[in-house]
Amino acid sequence: MGFFKRLFGKKEKDSSLEANEMNQETPGKNIRETKEKVRNYHVSMNKDEASEHYKQWRVRKEHSDKTIKYFKTQKAAIDHAESLAESQGASVIIHKMDGSIRKKHYT
C-alpha cells in the first residue's frame, strides 16, 4: 500500500507542477492569441464592375469580404484606415490600383 501511495502521491505532485507550468505558459499564449485577433486594415480599389462603387477606394479589415467604407480618393481612404487602425492597435496595408501592395503602415 505504501508503494502505491508514494507512486500516486508523486503523480499528483508532478501533475500539480505541470499545471503550474501550464498556467505560466498560458498568459504568453493568450498574448499571442490576442495579437493574432487584431486584423489589419487594407485600402484597395473596388474592381467589381457590377458595384455602384466601381473604381472607388475602399477600406476593409483583413480576411473580410465586407467593405467598411468607400472613398473617391485613395488619400481619404488611407486617412480613414489609419484612424481605425490606431484605435485598434492594427496596421494599414495600402494597395496599388492593380492590387499589389504599395506600402505597409505599422502603428
N, C-alpha and C positions, 0 to 999 in steps of 0.2 A: 504494500500500500504506500509506503514512504517513497518508493521509486516513482510511482505514478504521480504522486503529489508533487515531487520535485520536477518531474517531466512536464506535467500540465502547468505547474506554477511558473516554470521557466517560460513556457509558451505564452502565458498570459503577460508576463513581464516583457517578453520580446514583442508581443503584439501591441502593448501599450507604447513601447518605444517606437514601433513602426507608425503607430497612429500619431505620435508627436512629430515624427519626421514628416509624415504626410501633411500635418497641419502647418508645418513650417514651409513646406513647398507650395501649399495651396495659395497663400497670398500672392506669391510671384506668378503663379499660373493665372490667377484672377486678373492681375495687372495686364498680362499678355492678352487674355481674352478681351478685356476692356479695350485695349488698343486695337485689336482686330475688329471690334464692333464699330469703331469710328470709321466712317466711309468718306472718302474724298469726294470733292465736287468737280464735275467736268463741265467745261464750256466748249460747245461744239455747234456746228451748223446743222440745222434740220434739213435733211435731204429727201424727205418724204414729199413727193410731188403732189400727192392727194391731200396733204395737210394745208389748212388755211395759213399756217405759219411757215410755209416753204421758204427756204433760204434765209430764215431768221436765226439768230444765235440763241441757243438755249442753255440753261443750267440744269444739270441732272446730278443726282447722287450716284456714286459708283455702284455698279451692278443693278441699276434700276432702269426700267423702261419708261417710268413716269417723269415727265419734264416738270420741273418746279416752276419755271417762268421763261417766257420768250422775250427777246430783245431785238431791236432793229440794228444795233451796233454791237460789235464784239466788246468794246470797252465797257459799255453799260452792263453787259453780261458778266464780264470779269469783275467789275466793282461789286455787283450783287453776290457773286460766288465767293469773293474774298470776305465780305461781311458775314455770310453764312458760315464759312469755314472758320473764321476767327472765333465766332461764338461757340462752335462745336469742337474746337481744337483739331480741325482737319486741315487738309491741303487742297489746293486748287490745281487742276491739270487743264491746261489750255490747248485746244486742238486747232490745227490749221483748217482751211476750207476743205482740203482733201481728206481730213480725218486723222492725219498723222499728228503726233504730239509736237507742239511748238515750244511749250515751256511748262515747268512744274514749279509751283509756288508752295513752299513749305512754311506753314505758320506755327 
